[in-house]
Amino acid sequence: MASPGGRDRVLIKSCVIGWPISHSRSPLIHGYWLKQLGIDGSYTRQPVEPSALAGFIRGLSDAGYAGCNVTLPHKEDAFRLILPADASTERLGAVNTIYLRDGRVFGTNTDGEGFINSLMDSQPGLSLKNSRAVVLGAGGASIAIVNVLLEQGVSEVAIANRTRAKAQLLRDQFGSRVMPVDWDTAADHLSECSLLVNTTSLGMKGQADLVIDLSRLPIDAVVTDIVYTPLRTKLLMDAAQRGHGVVEGLGMLLHQAVRGFSLWFGEIPRVNPDLYDLVARDIDPAYAR
Ligand SMILES: NC(=O)c1ccc[n+]([C@@H]2O[C@H](COP(=O)([O-])OP(=O)(O)OC[C@H]3O[C@@H](n4cnc5c(N)ncnc54)[C@H](OP(=O)(O)O)[C@@H]3O)[C@@H](O)[C@H]2O)c1
């Protein structure tokens, strides 16, 4: 395409694929950074049904894409269609970010770094090395979070999941630092715990609240919820009322987007309060900092 100045204009394209995809807030995030950094790029939502996934990924280059984000229900299926970019991604067996290099299609998973960077951004004094964590849930997001907590040197991660067998699978995968516990005994494991993470969908808009007795949780422990609709779940409100440091799930959503942006558009964007406010207002129009 010719620009007004006569030079060829190179528009870098990326998108998010999922089925359905209309709910995705990724275009808001990447659109903010493209504008802020003055990059000639686009980031769109592309509905891709499961039967069309392989064709879409194979056709990324011909369609002019530098890559894409991948969301539900494609994260595991997409993994089988890409070259894993790193050992973490290989362990997780799921990708949320795809990019092209030298004609090859690579995939990576940025959920773990999104989680940890959000946590450290919000709680800079938190030290995880040799600490204990309790993780509620053993679904797709939990695997990435358990992986990154172990990478950070956490000595023990107790995982309470409604379906205990799925917590046991994480133990089988990650080894003896992971301790599966019964869902209804989760509160018994909170003493000596430095970090409590909700990775279940409980507390999400339209779902029941997560109910857990926090009375045994040391007061200097941090509580984080990866659910971000609502911005502040009942778990976080209860924890804040007890005086715990709390970390909202929206931070993870913003931080997980950073690496994809830099892989496609060539600049490392920053998660700043303006971006947080922009997306928070999209989730809750009544939001005020
Ligand atoms: N902030 C972010 O960037 C971010 C990123 C990814 C996901 N998320 C959010 O995290 C949540 C989980 O996502 P996911 O992809 O991991 O989902 P998933 O793979 O479907 O896992 C869902 C988890 O929630 C548990 N669960 C669901 N209903 C429950 C109930 N009634 N009682 C107890 N446990 C219940 C499931 O337990 P069972 O195994 O027993 O079914 C499972 O552990 C969603 O709300 C999602 O929006 C946020």
The ligand as an SDF file (V2000), in Angstrom:
LIG
                    3D

 48 52  0  0  0  0  0  0  0  0999 V2000
   -6.5650  -12.9600   34.3670 N   0  0  0  0  0  0  0  0  0  0  0  0
   -6.2220  -13.6620   33.2910 C   0  0  0  0  0  0  0  0  0  0  0  0
   -5.4030  -13.2440   32.4600 O   0  0  0  0  0  0  0  0  0  0  0  0
   -6.8360  -15.0150   33.0800 C   0  0  0  0  0  0  0  0  0  0  0  0
   -6.1950  -15.9550   32.2400 C   0  0  0  0  0  0  0  0  0  0  0  0
   -6.7840  -17.2140   32.0860 C   0  0  0  0  0  0  0  0  0  0  0  0
   -7.9680  -17.5080   32.7540 C   0  0  0  0  0  0  0  0  0  0  0  0
   -8.5630  -16.5730   33.5360 N   0  0  0  0  0  0  0  0  0  0  0  0
   -9.7990  -16.8700   34.2690 C   0  0  0  0  0  0  0  0  0  0  0  0
   -9.5170  -17.9790   35.1170 O   0  0  0  0  0  0  0  0  0  0  0  0
  -10.6610  -18.8160   35.2670 C   0  0  0  0  0  0  0  0  0  0  0  0
  -10.2770  -20.2550   34.9380 C   0  0  0  0  0  0  0  0  0  0  0  0
   -9.8390  -20.3350   33.5890 O   0  0  0  0  0  0  0  0  0  0  0  0
   -9.2720  -21.7170   32.9640 P   0  0  0  0  0  0  0  0  0  0  0  0
   -8.9420  -21.4380   31.5670 O   0  0  0  0  0  0  0  0  0  0  0  0
   -8.2640  -22.3320   33.8680 O   0  0  0  0  0  0  0  0  0  0  0  0
  -10.6090  -22.6140   33.0250 O   0  0  0  0  0  0  0  0  0  0  0  0
  -10.7470  -24.2030   33.0730 P   0  0  0  0  0  0  0  0  0  0  0  0
   -9.5780  -24.8730   32.4480 O   0  0  0  0  0  0  0  0  0  0  0  0
  -12.1210  -24.4970   32.5600 O   0  0  0  0  0  0  0  0  0  0  0  0
  -10.7210  -24.5430   34.6520 O   0  0  0  0  0  0  0  0  0  0  0  0
  -11.7720  -24.1520   35.4920 C   0  0  0  0  0  0  0  0  0  0  0  0
  -11.4090  -24.4460   36.9460 C   0  0  0  0  0  0  0  0  0  0  0  0
  -12.4730  -23.9700   37.7740 O   0  0  0  0  0  0  0  0  0  0  0  0
  -12.9720  -25.0410   38.5910 C   0  0  0  0  0  0  0  0  0  0  0  0
  -14.4050  -24.8840   38.8120 N   0  0  0  0  0  0  0  0  0  0  0  0
  -15.3390  -24.5240   37.8880 C   0  0  0  0  0  0  0  0  0  0  0  0
  -16.5630  -24.4790   38.4750 N   0  0  0  0  0  0  0  0  0  0  0  0
  -16.3750  -24.8040   39.7850 C   0  0  0  0  0  0  0  0  0  0  0  0
  -17.2500  -24.9440   40.8940 C   0  0  0  0  0  0  0  0  0  0  0  0
  -18.5700  -24.7210   40.7700 N   0  0  0  0  0  0  0  0  0  0  0  0
  -16.7290  -25.2860   42.0880 N   0  0  0  0  0  0  0  0  0  0  0  0
  -15.3840  -25.5050   42.2220 C   0  0  0  0  0  0  0  0  0  0  0  0
  -14.5090  -25.4130   41.2030 N   0  0  0  0  0  0  0  0  0  0  0  0
  -14.9970  -25.0670   39.9890 C   0  0  0  0  0  0  0  0  0  0  0  0
  -12.6490  -26.2960   37.7810 C   0  0  0  0  0  0  0  0  0  0  0  0
  -12.6790  -27.4130   38.6180 O   0  0  0  0  0  0  0  0  0  0  0  0
  -12.9430  -28.8990   38.0000 P   0  0  0  0  0  0  0  0  0  0  0  0
  -11.6200  -29.3510   37.4640 O   0  0  0  0  0  0  0  0  0  0  0  0
  -13.4280  -29.6900   39.1500 O   0  0  0  0  0  0  0  0  0  0  0  0
  -13.9740  -28.7360   36.9040 O   0  0  0  0  0  0  0  0  0  0  0  0
  -11.2600  -25.9400   37.2530 C   0  0  0  0  0  0  0  0  0  0  0  0
  -10.2810  -26.1030   38.2570 O   0  0  0  0  0  0  0  0  0  0  0  0
  -11.7220  -18.2110   34.3320 C   0  0  0  0  0  0  0  0  0  0  0  0
  -12.5630  -17.3910   35.1160 O   0  0  0  0  0  0  0  0  0  0  0  0
  -10.9230  -17.3620   33.3570 C   0  0  0  0  0  0  0  0  0  0  0  0
  -11.6680  -16.2640   32.8590 O   0  0  0  0  0  0  0  0  0  0  0  0
   -8.0070  -15.3480   33.7250 C   0  0  0  0  0  0  0  0  0  0  0  0
  1  2  1  0
  2  3  2  0
  2  4  1  0
  4  5  1  0
  4 48  2  0
  5  6  2  0
  6  7  1  0
  7  8  2  0
  8  9  1  0
  8 48  1  0
  9 10  1  0
  9 46  1  0
 10 11  1  0
 11 12  1  0
 11 44  1  0
 12 13  1  0
 13 14  1  0
 14 15  2  0
 14 16  1  0
 14 17  1  0
 17 18  1  0
 18 19  2  0
 18 20  1  0
 18 21  1  0
 21 22  1  0
 22 23  1  0
 23 24  1  0
 23 42  1  0
 24 25  1  0
 25 26  1  0
 25 36  1  0
 26 27  1  0
 26 35  1  0
 27 28  2  0
 28 29  1  0
 29 30  1  0
 29 35  2  0
 30 31  1  0
 30 32  2  0
 32 33  1  0
 33 34  2  0
 34 35  1  0
 36 37  1  0
 36 42  1  0
 37 38  1  0
 38 39  2  0
 38 40  1  0
 38 41  1  0
 42 43  1  0
 44 45  1  0
 44 46  1  0
 46 47  1  0
M  CHG  2   8   1  16  -1
M  END
$$$$
